[in-house]
Amino acid sequence: MKLNGKVAAVTGAAQGIGAAIARRLYQDGARLALIDLDQAKAEAVARECSEAGREAIVVRCDVSNRASVFNAVDKIVEACGGLDIMVANAGICQVRSFLDLDESDWDRMLAVNVKGVVFSFQAAAKHMIASQRPGKLIAACSIAGHQGYAMLSHYCASKFAVRAIVQACAKELASYGIRVNAYCPGIVQTPMWEAMDAQYSQITGAQPGETLRRFARMALIKRAETPEDIVGLVSFLASDDSAAITGQSIAVDGGIVFL
Ligand SMILES: NC(=O)c1ccc[n+]([C@@H]2O[C@H](COP(=O)([O-])OP(=O)(O)OC[C@H]3O[C@@H](n4cnc5c(N)ncnc54)[C@H](O)[C@@H]3O)[C@@H](O)[C@H]2O)c1
């Protein structure tokens, strides 16, 4: 197992893509810490993982709060004896027209999707540097980090920011041996997209499921992705196989954006 002896933390691990990543990194052999606002759901994923023997731990944390993230990382380091892989996956989305977006919409989006990645990377990198144990920082970006989409301007801005942070961080942290990359999913059927589909329906009158199907048809694979479609890339980025890859935001989108 390629992550034997490694400790991996995944934010937003209670459901959707984060839960699938957590399961995969656990199967890869990592000691696993699940971070989420929703402790009960995260514990259900942790119990499922722990059935294989190694105990997965859960830390409740709001990634938009710096102290909360730093405390979470301290707890993980103490419980697991270190931290080698940080997957800053937690994120939110909202479907709203550019002209209707108010200040609180922007603040919330940037607090979770941008500051959440910044704090997760800072807390993990500081620990890696102090312990002289260089590791992997991995963020959830998106096709919306490469292209703007109508009704999603603040979400797209947050994901363009993630791509910028990944590039800048990779350059700053390379001398410590830390690698920094992102995965960019396309249209993945998760609770997030179910909520987006309902929000689009309210605005456009589309039938439930219609918007998700319409967006999924943009992909060359002509279907929505599953969370499991994303995990192979994250597993690779977490492993030593990707030692020479850094600063990249890689599409795993079924063929929507071409970089
Ligand atoms: N679903 C897609 O099509 C898609 C496409 C591209 C990128 N992404 C990105 O992938 C990531 C995961 O998406 P998903 O579809 O699995 O989302 P989801 O909404 O299904 O799950 C997100 C998880 O993050 C947690 N979370 C939200 N805010 C948090 C906070 N402040 N602190 C801690 N945890 C918090 C939620 O409790 C939830 O468990 C997100 O960053 C998202 O932007 C998703």
The ligand as an SDF file (V2000), in Angstrom:
LIG
                    3D

 44 48  0  0  0  0  0  0  0  0999 V2000
  -19.5680   18.4000   -6.9650 N   0  0  0  0  0  0  0  0  0  0  0  0
  -18.9640   18.9390   -8.0120 C   0  0  0  0  0  0  0  0  0  0  0  0
  -19.4370   18.8470   -9.1590 O   0  0  0  0  0  0  0  0  0  0  0  0
  -17.6540   19.6870   -7.8430 C   0  0  0  0  0  0  0  0  0  0  0  0
  -17.0170   20.1460   -9.0060 C   0  0  0  0  0  0  0  0  0  0  0  0
  -15.8220   20.8370   -8.8710 C   0  0  0  0  0  0  0  0  0  0  0  0
  -15.2680   21.0690   -7.6270 C   0  0  0  0  0  0  0  0  0  0  0  0
  -15.9100   20.6200   -6.5260 N   0  0  0  0  0  0  0  0  0  0  0  0
  -15.3040   20.9250   -5.2370 C   0  0  0  0  0  0  0  0  0  0  0  0
  -15.0380   19.7090   -4.5430 O   0  0  0  0  0  0  0  0  0  0  0  0
  -15.1720   19.9270   -3.1310 C   0  0  0  0  0  0  0  0  0  0  0  0
  -16.1710   18.9160   -2.5480 C   0  0  0  0  0  0  0  0  0  0  0  0
  -17.4170   19.0780   -3.2190 O   0  0  0  0  0  0  0  0  0  0  0  0
  -18.6820   18.1330   -2.9380 P   0  0  0  0  0  0  0  0  0  0  0  0
  -19.4990   18.1700   -4.1720 O   0  0  0  0  0  0  0  0  0  0  0  0
  -18.2400   16.8460   -2.3790 O   0  0  0  0  0  0  0  0  0  0  0  0
  -19.4220   19.0110   -1.7970 O   0  0  0  0  0  0  0  0  0  0  0  0
  -20.5060   18.5730   -0.6850 P   0  0  0  0  0  0  0  0  0  0  0  0
  -21.2950   19.8140   -0.3870 O   0  0  0  0  0  0  0  0  0  0  0  0
  -21.2270   17.3750   -1.1150 O   0  0  0  0  0  0  0  0  0  0  0  0
  -19.5810   18.2520    0.5810 O   0  0  0  0  0  0  0  0  0  0  0  0
  -18.8160   19.2840    1.1570 C   0  0  0  0  0  0  0  0  0  0  0  0
  -18.4090   18.9140    2.5700 C   0  0  0  0  0  0  0  0  0  0  0  0
  -17.6880   20.0390    3.1090 O   0  0  0  0  0  0  0  0  0  0  0  0
  -18.1650   20.3240    4.4250 C   0  0  0  0  0  0  0  0  0  0  0  0
  -17.9780   21.7530    4.7160 N   0  0  0  0  0  0  0  0  0  0  0  0
  -18.6090   22.8020    4.1410 C   0  0  0  0  0  0  0  0  0  0  0  0
  -18.2230   23.9520    4.7080 N   0  0  0  0  0  0  0  0  0  0  0  0
  -17.3160   23.6160    5.6650 C   0  0  0  0  0  0  0  0  0  0  0  0
  -16.5650   24.3720    6.6000 C   0  0  0  0  0  0  0  0  0  0  0  0
  -16.6860   25.7130    6.6830 N   0  0  0  0  0  0  0  0  0  0  0  0
  -15.7270   23.7070    7.4260 N   0  0  0  0  0  0  0  0  0  0  0  0
  -15.6120   22.3550    7.3730 C   0  0  0  0  0  0  0  0  0  0  0  0
  -16.3110   21.5960    6.5160 N   0  0  0  0  0  0  0  0  0  0  0  0
  -17.1560   22.2170    5.6770 C   0  0  0  0  0  0  0  0  0  0  0  0
  -19.6340   19.9280    4.3950 C   0  0  0  0  0  0  0  0  0  0  0  0
  -20.1370   19.6790    5.7080 O   0  0  0  0  0  0  0  0  0  0  0  0
  -19.5890   18.6750    3.5170 C   0  0  0  0  0  0  0  0  0  0  0  0
  -19.3650   17.5130    4.2970 O   0  0  0  0  0  0  0  0  0  0  0  0
  -15.6110   21.3770   -2.9590 C   0  0  0  0  0  0  0  0  0  0  0  0
  -14.4770   22.1890   -2.7030 O   0  0  0  0  0  0  0  0  0  0  0  0
  -16.1970   21.7140   -4.3090 C   0  0  0  0  0  0  0  0  0  0  0  0
  -16.1560   23.1040   -4.5940 O   0  0  0  0  0  0  0  0  0  0  0  0
  -17.0970   19.9340   -6.5880 C   0  0  0  0  0  0  0  0  0  0  0  0
  1  2  1  0
  2  3  2  0
  2  4  1  0
  4  5  1  0
  4 44  2  0
  5  6  2  0
  6  7  1  0
  7  8  2  0
  8  9  1  0
  8 44  1  0
  9 10  1  0
  9 42  1  0
 10 11  1  0
 11 12  1  0
 11 40  1  0
 12 13  1  0
 13 14  1  0
 14 15  2  0
 14 16  1  0
 14 17  1  0
 17 18  1  0
 18 19  2  0
 18 20  1  0
 18 21  1  0
 21 22  1  0
 22 23  1  0
 23 24  1  0
 23 38  1  0
 24 25  1  0
 25 26  1  0
 25 36  1  0
 26 27  1  0
 26 35  1  0
 27 28  2  0
 28 29  1  0
 29 30  1  0
 29 35  2  0
 30 31  1  0
 30 32  2  0
 32 33  1  0
 33 34  2  0
 34 35  1  0
 36 37  1  0
 36 38  1  0
 38 39  1  0
 40 41  1  0
 40 42  1  0
 42 43  1  0
M  CHG  2   8   1  16  -1
M  END
$$$$
